[in-house]
């Protein structure tokens, strides 16, 4: 936890998009009445893409965009109030509720999922289950006794627990390998250190294309929406000025995905190649997936039903501590801003 706190503190000094464009400190901004919204992203391409889009200029607040890898670290940053909003999975707040000592359906949740983005009909669906051919896994049931890499907290974890539940297995029936983030889990699979992994195609492309590995199930097969989710705390949403900043951000973020991103392939791929050092082929794959991404309503009853099914499956598989009603963690406070249509 100390290490995460130190990393978070260092990263908070990173990328900042500012309405005024000067070097004033956050304290000076607050003293002048300007709100600072700290939005944690997991990879460095996000801040660069927001800037490239031009949609986040002339903000009526100061926007800080620290890069904090992995949903577990994002959760820690949010709880410590180092961030106001964090990019995780749409399932993250539900998993937190199911692991909490007290029942959040009977008290105020400590975190909320406030928005989600998914790439419906994406050419490379994620999260997906990939297996190495040498492991002789031809069905979910044959994962028994095998090693599976994953990371905790977000959609990868949702895919992982649904794999187990759909296979009729629990965490005791396999060799679970939990790693800090999606990239680390995929790297262990590519290196041949585990038999299976829950991740996206782009992360394991080399071994899939070579024939060493194969995709066994997609997010649709597993009943997981996929994409990303965004979490925040009650105190952020109860602060009128910060809530206004959150709503403004997501109204712009919605246009980013629906209008700018799919119509600016060259600019997006340039960011992937220069910031993430991706090859042109890999950057095109990621753009093709991202071009399908859209925000959706957190208050949608069908969406919440799916999330309850995922948490119920996680409990059945031994992946969370408690069987809970998790509907209260989905806060639709910004639905009208994020998904106005």
C-alpha positions in Angstrom: 0.0 0.0 0.0 2.9 2.4 0.8 4.4 1.6 -2.6 1.1 2.4 -4.4 0.8 5.6 -2.4 4.2 6.7 -3.5 3.6 5.8 -7.1 0.3 7.6 -7.0 1.9 10.7 -5.5 4.6 10.7 -8.2 2.1 10.2 -11.0 -0.1 13.1 -9.8 2.8 15.3 -11.0 2.2 14.0 -14.5 0.0 15.0 -17.4 -2.4 17.9 -16.8 -4.8 19.5 -19.1 -5.6 23.0 -17.8 -8.2 25.5 -18.7 -5.9 28.4 -18.0 -2.7 26.9 -19.3 -0.4 28.4 -16.7 1.7 26.9 -14.0 -0.4 27.7 -10.9 -0.6 25.0 -8.3 -3.8 23.2 -7.4 -3.9 25.1 -4.1 -3.7 28.4 -5.9 -6.5 27.3 -8.3 -8.7 26.2 -5.4 -8.0 29.5 -3.6 -9.1 31.3 -6.8 -12.3 29.3 -6.8 -11.3 26.9 -9.6 -12.1 23.2 -9.2 -9.5 20.6 -9.8 -10.8 17.3 -11.1 -8.2 14.4 -10.8 -9.1 11.7 -13.2 -6.9 8.5 -13.1 -6.3 6.6 -16.3 -4.4 3.3 -16.6 -2.3 3.9 -19.6 -0.6 7.0 -21.0 -2.4 7.0 -24.3 -5.6 8.4 -22.7 -4.3 11.8 -21.6 -2.5 12.1 -25.0 -5.7 11.3 -26.9 -7.8 13.7 -24.9 -5.3 16.5 -25.7 -5.1 15.5 -29.4 -8.9 15.6 -29.7 -9.1 19.2 -28.8 -12.4 18.5 -26.9 -10.8 19.3 -23.5 -9.6 22.8 -24.2 -10.9 25.9 -22.3 -12.2 23.8 -19.4 -14.0 25.7 -16.6 -12.0 23.6 -14.2 -8.5 22.2 -13.9 -8.1 18.6 -15.1 -5.3 16.4 -13.9 -4.8 13.0 -15.6 -2.4 10.8 -13.6 -1.5 7.4 -15.1 -2.0 4.6 -12.5 -1.6 1.1 -13.9 -4.1 -1.6 -13.0 -7.6 -1.4 -11.4 -6.3 -2.4 -8.0 -4.1 0.6 -7.9 -6.9 2.8 -9.2 -9.1 1.6 -6.4 -6.4 2.5 -3.8 -5.9 5.9 -5.3 -9.6 6.6 -5.1 -10.0 5.5 -1.5 -7.0 7.6 -0.5 -8.6 10.6 -2.3 -5.6 10.9 -4.5 -8.1 10.8 -7.4 -11.7 11.8 -7.9 -12.5 9.4 -10.7 -10.7 6.3 -11.8 -10.8 4.1 -15.0 -11.4 0.5 -14.0 -14.2 -1.9 -15.1 -17.9 -1.4 -14.9 -17.9 -4.3 -12.4 -15.3 -2.8 -10.0 -17.7 -1.1 -7.5 -19.8 -4.3 -7.5 -16.8 -6.4 -6.6 -15.9 -3.9 -3.9 -19.4 -4.2 -2.5 -19.4 -8.0 -2.5 -16.0 -8.0 -0.6 -17.0 -5.3 1.9 -17.4 -6.2 5.6 -20.7 -4.3 5.7 -23.6 -4.6 3.3 -23.6 -1.5 1.0 -27.2 -2.2 -0.1 -28.2 -1.2 3.5 -25.7 1.7 3.9 -24.0 4.3 1.6 -21.6 2.7 -0.8 -18.0 3.8 -0.4 -17.5 3.9 -4.2 -19.9 4.1 -7.2 -19.7 3.1 -10.8 -20.8 6.3 -12.6 -20.1 5.5 -16.3 -19.2 2.8 -18.7 -17.9 2.4 -22.2 -18.1 -0.7 -24.3 -17.1 -1.6 -27.9 -20.2 -3.6 -29.1 -19.4 -5.6 -32.2 -15.7 -5.0 -31.9 -13.6 -7.1 -34.2 -11.4 -8.2 -31.4 -13.7 -8.7 -28.4 -12.3 -8.4 -24.8 -12.1 -9.7 -22.3 -11.5 -13.1 -23.9 -10.1 -16.4 -22.7 -6.9 -17.6 -24.5 -5.3 -21.0 -23.9 -2.0 -22.4 -25.0 -2.4 -25.4 -27.4 0.3 -27.3 -25.4 -2.0 -27.3 -22.4 -4.6 -29.4 -24.2 -7.6 -27.3 -23.1 -10.5 -27.7 -25.5 -13.4 -26.7 -23.2 -13.9 -24.6 -20.1 -14.2 -27.7 -18.0 -10.7 -28.8 -19.0 -9.3 -25.8 -17.2 -9.4 -27.9 -14.0 -5.9 -28.1 -12.6 -4.5 -25.5 -15.1 -2.9 -22.2 -14.4 -4.9 -19.1 -15.3 -3.5 -15.5 -15.3 -5.7 -12.5 -14.6 -5.7 -9.2 -12.8 -8.1 -8.2 -10.1 -10.7 -5.4 -10.0 -12.1 -4.8 -13.5 -13.5 -6.5 -16.6 -10.6 -9.0 -16.7 -11.6 -10.2 -13.3 -15.3 -10.4 -14.4 -14.2 -12.5 -17.3 -12.1 -14.7 -15.1 -14.8 -15.5 -12.5 -17.4 -16.1 -15.3 -15.0 -18.6 -16.9 -14.9 -20.5 -13.6 -18.6 -20.3 -13.0 -19.5 -21.3 -16.6 -17.1 -24.2 -16.3 -18.5 -25.4 -13.0 -15.2 -24.7 -11.3 -14.0 -22.6 -8.3 -10.7 -21.0 -7.5 -9.7 -24.1 -5.7 -10.0 -26.2 -8.8 -7.4 -24.3 -10.8 -4.0 -22.6 -10.3 -4.9 -18.9 -10.1 -2.1 -16.5 -11.0 -3.1 -12.9 -10.0 -0.9 -10.2 -11.5 -1.0 -6.4 -11.0 -2.5 -5.5 -14.4 -3.7 -6.8 -17.7 -0.4 -6.2 -19.4 1.5 -8.3 -16.8 -1.0 -11.1 -17.0 -0.8 -11.2 -20.8 3.0 -11.1 -20.7 3.1 -14.2 -18.5 1.0 -16.0 -21.0 3.0 -15.0 -23.9 6.2 -16.1 -22.1 4.7 -19.6 -21.6 4.5 -19.3 -17.8 0.7 -20.0 -17.6 -1.7 -22.2 -19.4 -4.4 -19.7 -19.9 -5.2 -15.9 -19.6 -8.1 -13.6 -19.6 -7.1 -10.6 -21.7 -7.5 -9.0 -25.1 -6.2 -10.2 -28.5 -3.8 -7.3 -29.0 -1.9 -8.3 -25.8 -1.3 -11.9 -27.0 -1.3 -11.4 -30.7 2.1 -12.9 -31.3 1.4 -16.3 -29.8 -2.1 -16.5 -31.3 -0.9 -15.6 -34.8 1.9 -18.1 -34.5 -0.5 -20.9 -33.7 0.8 -21.4 -30.1 -2.4 -20.2 -28.6 -6.1 -20.0 -29.4 -9.1 -18.0 -28.2 -11.5 -20.3 -26.4 -14.2 -17.8 -25.3 -15.2 -14.2 -25.9 -16.8 -11.7 -23.5 -20.1 -12.3 -25.2 -19.7 -16.1 -24.6 -19.0 -15.3 -20.9 -21.8 -12.8 -20.4 -19.5 -9.9 -19.7 -20.1 -6.5 -21.4 -16.5 -5.6 -21.7 -14.9 -2.2 -22.2 -14.2 0.1 -19.2 -16.0 1.5 -16.3 -15.4 4.6 -14.2 -15.7 4.9 -10.4 -16.0 7.8 -8.0 -16.7 8.5 -4.3 -19.8 9.8 -2.6 -18.0 13.0 -1.5 -17.1 13.9 -5.1 -20.7 13.4 -6.3 -22.1 15.4 -3.3 -19.8 18.4 -4.0 -21.8 20.6 -6.4 -18.8 22.1 -8.1 -16.9 18.8 -8.6 -20.0 17.1 -9.8 -20.5 19.8 -12.4 -16.9 19.2 -13.5 -17.5 15.4 -13.7 -20.7 16.0 -15.8 -18.8 18.4 -18.1 -16.0 15.9 -18.6 -18.2 13.0 -19.5 -20.3 15.1 -21.9 -17.0 15.8 -23.8 -15.8 12.2 -23.3 -19.0 11.0 -25.0 -18.3 13.1 -28.0 -14.7 11.9 -27.9 -15.8 8.3 -28.5 -18.8 8.9 -30.7 -17.5 11.6 -32.9 -13.7 12.3 -32.7 -12.1 8.9 -32.2 -13.8 6.9 -35.1 -13.2 9.8 -37.5 -9.5 10.4 -36.7 -7.7 7.1 -37.3 -4.4 8.6 -38.2 -4.2 10.9 -35.1 -5.3 8.0 -32.8 -2.7 5.6 -34.3 0.0 8.2 -34.1 -0.6 8.4 -30.3 -0.5 4.7 -29.9 2.8 4.5 -31.9 4.5 7.5 -30.2 3.2 7.2 -26.6 2.8 3.4 -26.2 5.4 2.5 -28.8 3.1 0.2 -30.7 3.7 -1.1 -34.2 1.5 0.3 -37.0 -0.3 -3.1 -37.2 -1.0 -3.2 -33.5 -2.1 0.5 -33.4 -4.6 -0.2 -36.2 -6.0 -3.2 -34.3 -6.5 -1.0 -31.2 -8.1 1.8 -33.3 -10.5 -0.6 -34.9 -11.7 -1.8 -31.5 -11.8 1.7 -30.1 -13.8 3.0 -33.0 -16.7 0.9 -31.8 -16.6 2.3 -28.3 -19.6 4.2 -26.9 -20.7 5.2 -23.4 -23.9 3.7 -22.1 -26.4 4.4 -19.3 -25.5 3.0 -15.8 -29.1 3.3 -14.8 -30.2 0.8 -17.4 -32.0 -2.1 -15.5 -30.8 -4.6 -18.1 -27.2 -3.5 -17.5 -27.6 -3.8 -13.7 -29.1 -7.2 -14.0 -26.0 -8.4 -16.0 -23.8 -7.0 -13.2 -25.7 -8.8 -10.5 -25.3 -12.1 -12.5 -21.5 -11.5 -12.7 -21.2 -10.9 -8.9 -23.4 -14.0 -8.2 -21.2 -16.0 -10.5 -18.1 -14.7 -8.7 -19.5 -15.7 -5.4 -20.3 -19.2 -6.7 -16.7 -19.5 -8.0 -15.2 -18.3 -4.7 -14.1 -15.1 -6.3 -15.8 -12.7 -3.8 -16.5 -13.0 -0.1 -20.2 -12.3 0.0 -23.4 -12.8 -1.9 -24.8 -9.3 -2.1 -27.4 -7.1 -3.8 -25.0 -4.7 -5.7 -27.6 -2.5 -7.4 -26.9 0.5 -5.1 -23.3 1.0 -6.4 -24.5 2.0 -9.9 -25.1 5.7 -9.7 -26.8 7.2 -12.8 -26.0 10.8 -11.7 -24.2 11.5 -15.0 -26.3 9.4 -17.4 -27.9 12.4 -19.0 -24.5 14.0 -19.6 -22.6 10.9 -20.7 -25.4 9.4 -22.9 -27.8 12.3 -23.8 -29.4 10.5 -26.7 
